[in-house]
Amino acid sequence: MLDVGALMYIMAFDIGKTKTLGVLFDEELNIYGYAVGGPADVLFDDKSMIVRNLRYVLNACLVQIGLSLKDVDLLVFSWASLDSEKDYGIAWSCIEELGLPRDKVVIEHDAVAAYYAVTLGEPGVAVIAGTGAIAFGMNEHGERARSSGWGWMIGDEGSASWIGLQALNMASRAYDGRGPWTSLVERIKEFYGVDDLLEVIDRVHRRKSLDISDIAEIAEIVNEEAMKGDDVAKQIMTRAGEELALSAYAVAKKLNMENNDIIVGGVGSVFKSHIVSSVFKSKVIEMMPKARVREPIVGHQAIIGAIVIALRRIGLSITQDMVNRVIDKVRRFEEFYMRS
């Protein structure tokens, strides 16, 4: 067990719709714990599941160094779906059930954390595109704005769930003869394990509850078929990139910085797609010629936003070199975690 007497210990959490990632580190950017657990989105009806998944990640990080909760000085939560006072109320009630002191806890919308991961606090816009999608930005005066993030039933254009729904729609049109043929018909049949595409109706609509993350998994199939040359799949992925760029532009315009030298970047699994990331970059530059478009942040790097917020909270100045060092350390912990 390490000597825990001198350093300040910090925990950062990235809470998404499909998983929860936690990292335990100190102010010198040494990382001691890394864990991945189930989702803890505040929109889930089962609050006990949210608390259970958070507790698992929390304890899994602490046990790796032999710490207890009382040894942790600061906990920062980057939390998906915090769109109303009710949502924040649910989040804080979960914190209370976990026995975490409020004065040690910072809770932010995951879009805010994404902004800090992309810009390190400089004026700019970050666009999250995972299961859902949302854009968030801040200008030089500290004014904030957001765009998209309406949820899969209303919008979330460019997200994995949106891509999956578009694929299902275009496959149904191809099957009926209402649209061009696409290889997505066969791939979606394989995905659901059915012989006839019509059987997908039963798989999607007759469940007791729809898990949108299942449909979001289709996005990877769409990207694969797009890269193979399927025109319909390419159109879906291209439009995803355009929609994500449009959400970034909408935020910049609200903050009167669409003509300024600002930082813009994407965060999330959808940006793994070469088509999406390249279209996003070209459309952002077309609409905001002075923007500096950063490389996408994907996978384990999503936790960086919460880490940056924590470091800023304790008064440290953040540089890109610091962030790069943390990303490298988190990557190595992730690789070890996946092997164990």
NUGU-706255 format. One record per residue (C-alpha): residue in one letter; x, y, z. Coordinates in steps of 0.5 Angstrom, whole numbers, padded with zeros to 4 digits, always signed. Example, Ala and Ser with C-alpha at 12.3 -4.5 7.8 and 13.67 -1.06 7.14 Angstrom:
BEGIN
A+0025-0009+0016/S+0027-0002+0014/
//
This chain:
BEGIN
M+0000+0000+0000/L+0003+0007-0002/D+0004+0013+0003/V-0002+0017+0002/G+0000+0023+0007/A+0002+0028+0003/L-0001+0028-0004/M-0008+0031-0006/Y-0012+0025-0009/I-0018+0027-0014/M-0023+0022-0018/A-0026+0024-0025/F-0032+0020-0028/D-0034+0020-0035/I-0042+0018-0034/G-0045+0016-0041/K-0051+0013-0044/T-0047+0006-0045/K-0042+0006-0039/T-0038+0010-0034/L-0031+0011-0033/G-0027+0013-0027/V-0020+0015-0026/L-0016+0016-0019/F-0010+0021-0020/D-0006+0026-0016/E-0005+0034-0017/E+0002+0031-0020/L-0002+0027-0026/N+0000+0021-0023/I-0005+0016-0024/Y-0007+0010-0019/G-0014+0007-0021/Y-0018+0006-0027/A-0024+0003-0028/V-0030+0002-0033/G-0037+0000-0030/G-0045+0000-0033/P-0048+0007-0035/A-0051+0012-0030/D-0055+0016-0034/V-0060+0020-0030/L-0065+0019-0035/F-0066+0011-0033/D-0072+0010-0029/D-0068+0005-0024/K-0064+0010-0019/S-0061+0004-0016/M-0058+0002-0022/I-0055+0009-0023/V-0052+0008-0016/R-0050+0001-0016/N-0046+0003-0023/L-0043+0009-0020/R-0041+0005-0013/Y-0037+0000-0017/V-0033+0004-0021/L-0031+0009-0015/N-0029+0003-0011/A-0026-0001-0016/C-0021+0005-0017/L-0020+0006-0010/V-0018-0001-0008/Q-0012-0001-0013/I-0008+0004-0009/G-0012+0002-0002/L-0015+0009-0001/S-0022+0010+0002/L-0027+0015+0001/K-0024+0020+0006/D-0017+0020+0003/V-0020+0023-0003/D-0020+0031-0004/L-0024+0032-0010/L-0029+0028-0014/V-0031+0031-0021/F-0037+0028-0025/S-0038+0029-0032/W-0045+0027-0033/A-0050+0026-0039/S-0057+0028-0040/L-0056+0034-0034/D-0061+0038-0038/S-0066+0041-0032/E-0066+0042-0025/K-0070+0035-0024/D-0064+0032-0027/Y-0059+0035-0023/G-0063+0034-0017/I-0063+0026-0019/A-0055+0027-0020/W-0054+0030-0013/S-0059+0025-0009/C-0055+0019-0012/I-0048+0023-0009/E-0052+0023-0003/E-0053+0016-0003/L-0046+0014-0005/G-0044+0018+0002/L-0040+0023-0002/P-0039+0030+0002/R-0042+0035-0003/D-0036+0040-0001/K-0032+0035-0005/V-0036+0034-0011/V-0037+0038-0018/I-0042+0036-0022/E-0042+0038-0030/H-0046+0036-0036/D-0042+0032-0040/A-0042+0037-0046/V-0038+0042-0041/A-0033+0037-0040/A-0032+0036-0047/Y-0031+0043-0048/Y-0026+0043-0043/A-0023+0037-0046/V-0023+0040-0053/T-0021+0048-0051/L-0017+0047-0045/G-0022+0053-0043/E-0020+0058-0049/P-0026+0060-0053/G-0029+0055-0057/V-0034+0050-0059/A-0034+0042-0057/V-0039+0037-0060/I-0041+0031-0057/A-0043+0025-0062/G-0044+0018-0058/T-0050+0015-0057/G-0053+0022-0057/A-0051+0029-0059/I-0050+0036-0057/A-0046+0042-0058/F-0043+0046-0052/G-0039+0053-0053/M-0036+0059-0049/N-0034+0065-0051/E-0028+0070-0048/H-0034+0073-0043/G-0035+0066-0040/E-0042+0066-0044/R-0045+0059-0045/A-0049+0056-0051/R-0051+0049-0053/S-0055+0046-0059/S-0058+0039-0060/G-0058+0035-0055/W-0066+0034-0055/G-0066+0026-0055/W-0066+0021-0060/M-0074+0022-0061/I-0073+0029-0063/G-0066+0030-0066/D-0059+0028-0063/E-0057+0029-0071/G-0051+0026-0073/S-0051+0021-0066/A-0050+0014-0067/S-0057+0013-0065/W-0059+0018-0071/I-0055+0014-0076/G-0058+0007-0073/L-0065+0010-0074/Q-0063+0013-0081/A-0060+0006-0083/L-0067+0003-0081/N-0071+0007-0085/M-0067+0007-0091/A-0066-0001-0091/S-0074-0001-0090/R-0075+0004-0096/A-0070-0001-0100/Y-0074-0007-0098/D-0080-0004-0100/G-0078-0001-0107/R-0079+0006-0104/G-0071+0008-0104/P-0065+0005-0107/W-0062-0001-0106/T-0057-0002-0100/S-0052-0007-0097/L-0055-0004-0090/V-0061-0009-0092/E-0057-0015-0091/R-0053-0012-0085/I-0058-0010-0081/K-0062-0017-0082/E-0055-0020-0080/F-0055-0015-0074/Y-0062-0018-0071/G-0061-0025-0073/V-0067-0025-0078/D-0068-0028-0085/D-0073-0023-0087/L-0072-0015-0086/L-0080-0015-0084/E-0078-0019-0077/V-0074-0013-0075/I-0081-0010-0073/D-0082-0015-0068/R-0075-0014-0065/V-0075-0006-0065/H-0083-0005-0063/R-0085-0011-0059/R-0080-0010-0053/K-0082-0008-0047/S-0077-0002-0047/L-0073+0000-0053/D-0066+0001-0051/I-0063+0006-0056/S-0056+0004-0055/D-0058-0003-0059/I-0060+0002-0065/A-0054+0006-0064/E-0049+0000-0065/I-0052+0000-0072/A-0048+0006-0073/E-0041+0002-0074/I-0044-0002-0079/V-0047+0004-0083/N-0039+0006-0083/E-0037+0000-0085/E-0041-0001-0091/A-0040+0007-0093/M-0032+0005-0093/K-0034-0001-0098/G-0037+0004-0102/D-0045+0003-0101/D-0048+0010-0103/V-0054+0010-0098/A-0049+0009-0092/K-0044+0014-0095/Q-0050+0019-0095/I-0052+0018-0088/M-0045+0018-0085/T-0044+0025-0090/R-0050+0028-0087/A-0048+0026-0080/G-0042+0030-0081/E-0046+0036-0083/E-0051+0036-0078/L-0045+0036-0073/A-0042+0042-0076/L-0048+0045-0076/S-0049+0044-0069/A-0042+0047-0067/Y-0044+0053-0072/A-0051+0054-0068/V-0047+0055-0062/A-0041+0060-0064/K-0047+0064-0068/K-0051+0065-0061/L-0044+0067-0058/N-0042+0072-0063/M-0036+0068-0065/E-0037+0065-0072/N-0032+0070-0075/N-0027+0069-0069/D-0021+0065-0068/I-0024+0060-0064/I-0022+0052-0063/V-0027+0047-0065/G-0027+0040-0064/G-0031+0033-0064/V-0031+0028-0058/G-0034+0021-0058/S-0035+0015-0062/V-0038+0017-0068/F-0032+0021-0070/K-0028+0015-0070/S-0031+0015-0077/H-0026+0018-0083/I-0032+0020-0087/V-0036+0024-0081/S-0029+0027-0078/S-0027+0029-0085/V-0034+0032-0087/F-0035+0035-0080/K-0028+0039-0081/S-0029+0041-0088/K-0036+0044-0086/V-0034+0047-0080/I-0028+0051-0084/E-0033+0053-0089/M-0038+0056-0084/M-0033+0059-0080/P-0026+0060-0084/K-0022+0062-0078/A-0024+0056-0073/R-0018+0052-0071/V-0021+0045-0072/R-0018+0040-0067/E-0017+0032-0068/P-0023+0028-0065/I-0023+0026-0058/V-0025+0019-0058/G-0025+0013-0053/H-0021+0014-0046/Q-0020+0021-0048/A-0027+0023-0046/I-0025+0023-0039/I-0020+0029-0040/G-0025+0034-0040/A-0027+0032-0032/I-0019+0032-0031/V-0018+0039-0034/I-0024+0041-0030/A-0021+0038-0023/L-0014+0041-0025/R-0017+0048-0026/R-0021+0047-0019/I-0015+0047-0015/G-0012+0052-0019/L-0007+0049-0024/S-0006+0052-0031/I-0007+0047-0036/T-0003+0046-0042/Q-0003+0042-0048/D+0003+0038-0046/M+0000+0036-0039/V-0006+0034-0043/N-0002+0030-0048/R+0002+0026-0042/V-0005+0025-0038/I-0008+0022-0045/D-0002+0017-0045/K-0002+0015-0038/V-0010+0014-0039/R-0009+0010-0045/R-0004+0005-0042/F-0008+0004-0036/E-0014+0002-0041/E-0009-0003-0044/F-0008-0006-0038/Y-0015-0006-0036/M-0017-0009-0042/R-0012-0015-0041/S-0013-0016-0034/
//
